[in-house]
Amino acid sequence: ALNDSQIAYVGDDVVDLPVMSRVGLAIAVQDAHAFAKQHAHWITPSAGGKGAAREVCELIMEAQGNLHSHLESYLR
């Protein structure tokens, strides 16, 4: 089981704030409600449905040190 500090959560509205305030990485999409963005650790450059999910995945993969190897696997 994971503890709250090991969880990343992506939200876009005030109803997401109870979870965002507990997790280790609270993320808001670019077009999120302003109050949700104020309480995010990171805000995606793109809006929800416009590439934000990919940005979050790539951020996590980069932090884990495996983004480039996954991208390069498409060249094989």
C-alpha positions, 0 to 999 in steps of 0.5 A, a space after each residue: 500500500 502507498 502512503 499519501 506522500 507517495 501519490 501524485 494527483 491531478 485535479 482541476 476544480 475545488 472539489 479536488 482540494 481535499 485530495 490535493 492537500 494530502 498527496 505528495 504531488 498535487 497537480 493542476 491542469 492549466 485550465 483548472 479553477 484558480 483556487 485549485 491552481 493556488 494549492 498545486 505543487 505543479 501546474 501543467 503547461 497544457 489544459 485538460 484534454 489538450 496534452 496535460 495527461 501526457 505532461 504529467 506522465 512525462 514529468 513522473 517518468 523523467 523524475 524516475 529517470 526512465 523517460 528517455 529510455 522509453 522514448 528511445 524504445 520507439 526507434 528500435 
